[in-house]
Amino acid sequence: MNLVRRDIADVTVLDLGGKLTNTEGAGRLKETVTELVASGRKYIVLNLSKLNYMDSAGLGEMVACYTTASKAGGAVKLSHTTAKIRDLLTITKLLTVFDAFDTETAAVSSFGRAV
C-alpha cells in the first residue's frame, strides 16, 4: 500500500494507493493514524481514489483508525470512495459508520474547519 500525507489547515489527508490487505500495508495505516492523533492531528480524511483493492483486514484497519480518532475527539472521513469500495462499505454496514464523500474538498469542508 502506498500512503502519502498532506495537511490542509488542521485536517490531514492520507492518500491511499494500491491494496489495503493483510499482506500489503498491514498495520501501516493504523500506525500512521495513531501517530497523527498522538501529535494532535485528529481530523483525518482517507482519500481512496487510488486504492485498488481492500480485504476484510483493510476494513478492520480503517475501523481501528476511526476508533482511535473518535476516542480523541476527532474523526476519520472518506473521500473518493469508488463504486467497488462503496459497495463493500454498504454490504458490511460500515457506510453507516463512516462519513463518505465524493470529493476531497467536500470531506475536508465537512469538518467545519478553516481551510
Secondary structure as UniProt FT lines:
FT   STRAND          2..8
FT   TURN            9..10
FT   STRAND          11..20
FT   TURN            26..27
FT   HELIX           28..38
FT   TURN            39..40
FT   STRAND          43..54
FT   HELIX           56..71
FT   TURN            72..73
FT   STRAND          75..79
FT   HELIX           83..91
FT   TURN            92..93
FT   HELIX           94..96
FT   STRAND          100..101
FT   HELIX           104..109
FT   TURN            110..112
//
